[in-house]
Amino acid sequence: MQVRGMQRKIVALLVLAALAGLAWSTMDAGKVRMLVFVLLGGFALRVLLTAGRRYDEEENPQ
C-alpha cells in the first residue's frame, strides 16, 4: 500500500500531532517543551506549504 498526494500530508500531520501530544503529556511545562512545540509547528508549516510531488513518475519514467 502506497500513500500518495494529499494522504501523505495527512499522515505527516497526524504523526506530528501525535508527537505534540506525547510532548504535552510527558514533558514538564517550560522552555524545553515550548521549543519542542515550536519545532513541531515549523515542520507542520513546512508540510502544509510544500507542493505535492509525484514520486511514482520520477521513479518510473515512461
VEXLUM-129703 format. One record per atom (N, C-alpha, C): residue in one letter; atom name; x, z, y. Coordinates in steps of 0.2 Angstrom, whole numbers. Layout:
<recs>
 dolo fiba  east    up north
    A   CA     X     Z     Y
...
</recs>
This chain:
<recs>
 dolo fiba  east    up north
    M    N     4     0    -6
    M   CA     0     0     0
    M    C     4     0     6
    Q    N     3    -5    10
    Q   CA     7    -5    17
    Q    C     3    -3    22
    V    N     6     0    27
    V   CA     2     2    33
    V    C     4    -3    39
    R    N     0    -6    42
    R   CA     1   -11    47
    R    C    -2   -10    54
    G    N     0   -13    59
    G   CA    -3   -13    65
    G    C    -5    -6    68
    M    N   -11    -6    70
    M   CA   -14     0    73
    M    C   -14     6    68
    Q    N   -14     5    62
    Q   CA   -14    10    57
    Q    C    -7    14    57
    R    N    -2    10    58
    R   CA     5    13    59
    R    C     5    18    65
    K    N     2    16    70
    K   CA     2    20    76
    K    C    -2    26    75
    I    N    -8    26    71
    I   CA   -12    31    70
    I    C    -8    36    65
    V    N    -5    34    60
    V   CA    -1    38    56
    V    C     4    42    59
    A    N     8    38    64
    A   CA    13    41    68
    A    C    11    47    72
    L    N     5    45    75
    L   CA     2    50    80
    L    C    -1    56    76
    L    N    -3    55    70
    L   CA    -6    61    66
    L    C     0    65    63
    V    N     6    62    62
    V   CA    12    66    60
    V    C    14    70    66
    L    N    15    67    72
    L   CA    17    71    77
    L    C    12    76    79
    A    N     6    75    78
    A   CA     1    81    79
    A    C     2    86    74
    A    N     3    84    68
    A   CA     4    90    63
    A    C    11    94    65
    L    N    16    90    67
    L   CA    22    94    69
    L    C    21    98    75
    A    N    17    96    80
    A   CA    15   100    85
    A    C    11   107    83
    G    N     6   106    78
    G   CA     3   111    75
    G    C     7   116    72
    L    N    12   114    68
    L   CA    17   118    65
    L    C    21   122    70
    A    N    23   118    75
    A   CA    27   122    80
    A    C    23   127    84
    W    N    17   126    85
    W   CA    12   131    88
    W    C    11   137    84
    S    N    10   136    77
    S   CA     9   141    73
    S    C    15   145    71
    T    N    21   142    71
    T   CA    27   146    68
    T    C    32   148    73
    M    N    31   145    79
    M   CA    36   147    84
    M    C    34   152    89
    D    N    38   157    92
    D   CA    36   161    97
    D    C    35   157   104
    A    N    31   160   108
    A   CA    30   157   114
    A    C    36   157   118
    G    N    38   152   122
    G   CA    44   152   126
    G    C    47   145   127
    K    N    53   145   130
    K   CA    56   139   132
    K    C    57   134   126
    V    N    59   137   120
    V   CA    61   133   115
    V    C    55   129   112
    R    N    49   133   112
    R   CA    43   129   109
    R    C    41   124   114
    M    N    41   126   121
    M   CA    39   121   126
    M    C    44   115   125
    L    N    50   116   124
    L   CA    55   110   123
    L    C    52   106   117
    V    N    50   109   112
    V   CA    48   105   106
    V    C    42   101   108
    F    N    37   104   112
    F   CA    31   100   114
    F    C    33    95   118
    V    N    38    95   123
    V   CA    40    90   127
    V    C    43    84   123
    L    N    47    86   118
    L   CA    50    81   114
    L    C    45    77   110
    L    N    40    81   107
    L   CA    35    78   103
    L    C    30    73   107
    G    N    29    76   113
    G   CA    25    72   118
    G    C    28    66   120
    G    N    35    66   121
    G   CA    38    60   123
    G    C    38    55   117
    F    N    39    57   111
    F   CA    38    52   105
    F    C    31    49   105
    A    N    26    54   106
    A   CA    19    51   106
    A    C    18    46   111
    L    N    21    47   117
    L   CA    20    42   123
    L    C    24    36   121
    R    N    29    36   118
    R   CA    33    30   116
    R    C    29    26   111
    V    N    26    30   106
    V   CA    22    26   101
    V    C    16    23   104
    L    N    13    26   109
    L   CA     7    23   112
    L    C     9    17   116
    L    N    15    17   119
    L   CA    16    12   124
    L    C    20     6   121
    T    N    22     7   115
    T   CA    25     1   112
    T    C    20    -4   109
    A    N    22   -10   109
    A   CA    18   -15   107
    A    C    19   -16    99
    G    N    13   -17    95
    G   CA    14   -18    88
    G    C    18   -23    86
    R    N    22   -22    81
    R   CA    26   -28    78
    R    C    24   -30    72
    R    N    25   -36    70
    R   CA    23   -38    63
    R    C    29   -39    59
    Y    N    31   -34    55
    Y   CA    37   -34    51
    Y    C    37   -39    45
    D    N    31   -40    43
    D   CA    30   -44    37
    D    C    32   -51    39
    E    N    31   -53    45
    E   CA    33   -60    47
    E    C    40   -61    48
    E    N    43   -55    50
    E   CA    51   -56    51
    E    C    54   -56    44
    E    N    52   -52    39
    E   CA    55   -52    33
    E    C    54   -58    29
    N    N    48   -61    29
    N   CA    46   -67    25
    N    C    44   -73    30
    P    N    49   -76    33
    P   CA    48   -82    37
    P    C    46   -88    33
    Q    N    41   -91    36
    Q   CA    38   -97    32
    Q    C    39  -103    36
</recs>
